[in-house]
Amino acid sequence: MLTDKRILLIIAGGIAAFKSLDLIRRLRERGAWVTPVLTAAGAEFVTPLSVSALAGEKVYTDLFDLTDEADMGHIQLSRSADLVVVAPATADLMAKMANGHANDLASTLLMATDTPVLVAPAMNVRMWEHPACRRNVSTLRGDGVMFVGPNEGDMACGEYGPGRMSEPLEIVAAIETALAEGPLTGRRILVTSGPTHEPIDPVRYIANRSSGAQGTAIARALTTLGADVVFVTGPADADRPEGAHVVEVETAAEMLDAVHSVLPVDAAIFAAAVADWRVASASGSKIKKQAGAIPSLDFAENPDILATVSQMQTGRPPLVVGFAAETDDVIANATAKRLRKQCDWIVANDVSPETGIMGGTENAVTLISDDGAEHWPRMGKDDVAHQLAERIAAALA
């Protein structure tokens, strides 16, 4: 897919710059041409010689190099690629991008380009979560900039959380998606997935058996068709989909907040198994077992995310798809749910224990819409996802 594709790779400062060396190698393995641009801060972490040796190309560093300007000026350089990739994308460089600054080669290229841009953020968790950074990310998304990551994990500074740059193969997958000319190219789609965990106390919670496998499969299928996918997931067992922007949440309330933060989208697929109830007043400390004393839990109803989005008066996605996991009267209950929630489609399935569907590798679904109930044969969850993604592409065409 990447054979003879030209990638302009901007390497900014940060310890994650070392991953960009492997990224270059992976891209070259797939037949891509990589033109590297190294910022002054990036050169503090990786050398121009190592970057050039892996890319097989000259490394560009200085906006005011007259030889470069005569041979390949920054305007030509910014527009000769099929895709501009910024990895790592630091908070500083993203701030420049969001606010139109152009005071070095990298920021000038990004201002001058008419080529699609993909960024792989990398920074400390506090920087990523800072309101200024969140505003810049929102601005860049609105400008059409694509994102891969960041991931959550341990950082070089010793802290833990979101801010780690995506792994090279994840970035490669995102590049392949960005360059794909699928029927959903240019479409932004939200997918929710996994269970939610509603705390009882710091060590106990209410949950369900959802693995998140179907949601992950749907996100992957949509990215394969070219969509820009935002994947909001509870604490699921399934792998996170490569090429999607992943937002990790725990509770239903957090999931609703995350959904609101990524709107507007062209379609919203609510595959998450959201807990219907939460403990009204979760204990701040572990509830101790006492002989003969059974704790009493007061429950409160969780927000209805599907209904909330389906019934939005402004900004409602053109296509809203819900899921109905039922154990009895599947079609009747799912049909009633679609009408009650006011979503466009419902994907219904029987999750009775004897089906092995919840947490399993297969699914048997019925697609319910204004056209009625369409039964699909039992098949692998990846096959269900691809069939649903194709239907979504047709609906948005």
N, C-alpha and C positions, 0 to 999 in steps of 0.2 A: 504493500500500500504506500510505502514511503519512497519507493525507487525514484530517484532523480528529483525528489522534492527538495526545495531549497529552504533551509531553516536559518533565520538570523537569530542567534542565541546570545542574549545579553546576560552576562554573569556579574551580579552585583556583590557587594561586600557581605560577609557573614560566613560563619564556619560551615554552613551548608554548601558553600561554593565547591567543596571537595566532591560533592555528589554530581556536580555538573560535568566533571571529567568522565565519570561513568556514563552519564547521559549522552555525551558526545559519542562515546564508543558504541552505545546501543543504537543510536541513530545511524551511525555509519554502517553498522552491521546490517541495517535494514535498507541500505542503499541511498540514504538521504545525504545531501550536501549540507555541511554546517559552516556558516560564516560566523566566527565568534567575535563578540564585542566585550571587552573586559573593562570594568570601571576601575578607577584608582583604588577604591576600597576593596574591590574584588581581587586586585593584584596583591593585596596584603595576605590573601589566603591561598591563592593558586598562582602559579607563574605563567607569564605569556608563553614561555617555551613549552610547558607541559600541555597547555591548551592547544597551541599550534600543532604540536606533534600528533595529538589525537585527532584533531580536525583535519589535518592535512591542508590547512588554509592559513593565510596570514591572520594575525590577531589585530583587531582595530581597537585603539585605546584613546586616541587624542583627536578632539574635534578640530584642532588648529594645525594638524599635520598637513602642510601644503602639498606634499607629494600625494597623499591620499586624496586630498580635495581635487587635485588635477586628474588623478586616475579614476577614482570612484568617490565622488562627493557624498556627503551625508544624505542628500535627497535621493540619489540613485541607490545608495546602499540600503536605505529604509524601504525602498519600493521594489527591489529586485528579488525579494524572498516570497515564498508562498505563505509563510507564517513567521511572525515574530514571537519568540519565546523568551520570557524573562525568568531565569532560574539560577540562583534564588532572587525573588523579588522582595527587597527589604521595605520596611516601613517608610524609609526616606524616599526611595525611588517611587513607591506607589503614591506618596504624597505629591511628588513632583508631577507624576502622570495625571493625578486627579485635579490638580490646580494649574496645569498648563505651564509648568516651568521647563525651561530648556537651557540649562547652563553648563552642560557637558555633553559628550558624544552620545551617551545612552539616552538621556532625556530628550535630546534634540532629535535623535532617530525616532523615538516614540511619538514625538509631536508631529514629525514630518511624514510619517508612514500612512499609507492608505491600505495597508495589509492587515488582516486580522491579527489580533494580539492575544496571547495566552500567557498568564502569569502563574508562577508557583511560589506563593508567599513563604517566607521563612523569617521568624523573629521570636523574641521572648513572648510568653503567653500574656503578660501584662500589656505589652505593646499591641499584640493582636486584639485584645479585648478593650483597648482604650477607645473612648468615644470618637476621638479624631480619626483613628484608623478605621473604625467601623463606618464613619461617614465617607471616608475616601474609598473604601471597598464598595459601598453602595453607589457612589458616583461612577466608579469605573464599570461596575456592572451595567449601570444605566447607559454608559457610553458604548456598550457592546464588548467590553473586554471579558475574555473567558478566564475562568479560574480552575486550577487543579490543586486541591488541598486548601489549607494546610492540614496535616495529620496531628493526632494527639499522641503525646508520649514524653519520655524523658528528654531534656534539653541539655546542651553543653553547659549552660549556666547553673545546672543543678535543679531547676524547677521542672514541673510536670504540667502538661496541658496542651491545648491546641496551639500550634505555631511551628511545629516541625515541617520542614519541606517534604513534599511527597517523594517517594522513592523513584529512582530513574525509570523503572518499568511502568509505574503509574503515570508518569509524565509522558512517556512514549505513547501509552494508550490514549491519553488526552489529546496528544498531537494527532494521532491517527483519526480520532473522532472529529477534531477541528477541521481536518483536511478532507474528511469524508463528504461526498456529495449525496447524502441520503435524503429521503423525502421529508425528514424533520429538521434539516439544516436550517439554522436561524430561529428555531422554536425553543422556547424555554419552558421546561416541564418540571413540576414538583411531584416527587414521590415520597410518601411516608411509609414507614416499614417498622416491623418488629413489635414487641410488646412495650408497654410502659410499666414501670415499677413505682408503686405508690407506697411510700414509707409508713410503717406502723411505729417503728422506733429506729434508732440508728443501725440496727442489725437485721431487722425484719421488714418485709414488704409484701404487698399484694401484687400478683403478676398472673400471667397465663402461659400457655405452652407454645406460643408462637416462636418460631426460630428466626423469622425474618427472611427466609430463603426465597419466598415468592416475590417479596418487594425488591430484593437485590436483583433477582432475575429480570424483573420488569425494568429496573433502572438500566441494567446492562443492555437489554434489548433496545431501549429507547436511544441510548448513546450510539449503538451500532447504526441506527437509522439517522444519525447526525444531530440529535437533540442535545441541547445544553441542559443537563439534568441536575436539579438540586435534590439531594437525598437526605431527608430528615428521618433519623432512626432512633428508636429506643434501644435499650441494652440487649441487642439481639446476638444470637450465636453465629449467624451467617456472616461471611466475609462482606466487606464493604465494596461496592462496585467501583472498579477502576474507571477513571474518566469523568466521574460525577463529583460535584461539590458536596461533601458529606457534612451534615450538621448532627452532632450527637446530643441527645436529650435523655432524660430519665422519666419524667412524669408527664401526665397528660397536659397539665398547665404549661410546662416548658415546651411541649410539642406545639401547642396552639400559638405560643409566642413566636416560635421558630417559623411556623407557617406564615404568620402575618409579616414577619421580617423579610421573607423572600418574594412576596407578592409585589407586582403583578406577574403572572405566568400565562402561557397559552393553554395549558391544561394542568389539572391537579389530580393525581392518582392517590387515593387514600387507602393504601394496603395495610396500614398499621392496625394491630389489634389493641386498640386503646382501652384501658381499664374504664369501666362504666362508673366506678365509685372509687373514692379515696377515703382514708381515715380523716375525719373532720379535724381532729387535733392530735397529730402525730406526737408521740412522746420525744422529748429531747434527749432522753437517756434510756438505756435498755430497760424494758419492763421485766422485773424480776419474777421468777416463778415462786409462788407461795402455795404450800399444801392446802387444798380445798378452796383456793381463791381463784376463780376464773375471771380473767380481765374482760371488761365490757368495752367494745369498740363502737363508737358512733360514726356512721358513714355520711358522707356528703357526695352529691352527684358531680362527676367530672364534666368539664365543658364538652359539648358535642362539636368536635372539630369539623366533621363532614357537613353537618347542618349549618354551622356558622358560615363556612365558605360558600356553600350552595345557595344560601339565602342572602348573600351580600347584595346591597342595593347598588353599590358602585365598585368597580374593580373585580367583579366576579370573573373567574376564568371562563373562557368560551366553552370548555369541556371539563366537567367535574365527574370523576368516577369513584364510586365507593365500593367497598367489599362487604359482603354479608356472610359471616361464618355461622352456620346454623346446624342444629342437631335434629330439629323436627320441622316438618312442613316447610322445607327449604324454599321452594319457589313462592309460596304464599307469603311467608314472612319477609323474604327479600323484596318482593314486589311492593308490599306495604311499606317497607323501609325506604325504598326509592321515592315513593310518593310523599312520605312523611318528611324525609330529609330534603327533598326537592333537588336531588342530584340528577345528572343526565343518564348515567348508566350505573348499574349495580352488577358486580361480579359475585355471584353466589356460589357457595360450595357447602358440602356436607362434611362437617368435622367431627362426626360421631367417632368415638374411639376405635370402632371396628374398621373404619375407612383407612386409618393410618395416614391421613392427609396432614393434620396439624403436626408439624415437626418432621414430616416425611419428605421424600424426593419427588412425589407425584401429586397431581391435582386433577380434579374433575369439576369443571365449573359450568355455570349457566350465565350467559350474558343477557341481562334484562335491560331493556330500553323502551322507548316509545313504540318500537316495532314489535315488541313482545319478548318472549323468552327463547333464547337460542342455546341449545344444549351442545356443549363441546365434549368429545370423548376424553376419557382419562388419558393423561399423557404426562410427561416430565414437566416440572415447573418451568424449565427453560423454554420448552415448546409452547406452554401456555403464555409465557411472557412475550415471545416473539409474535404469536398470533394476536395478542392484545395490542402490542406496539404497532403492528400493521394496521389494525382497525383504527387506532388513534391517529396514525398518519393520514389515513383516508378521510377521517372526520375533519381533520384540520386543513386538508388540501384546499 
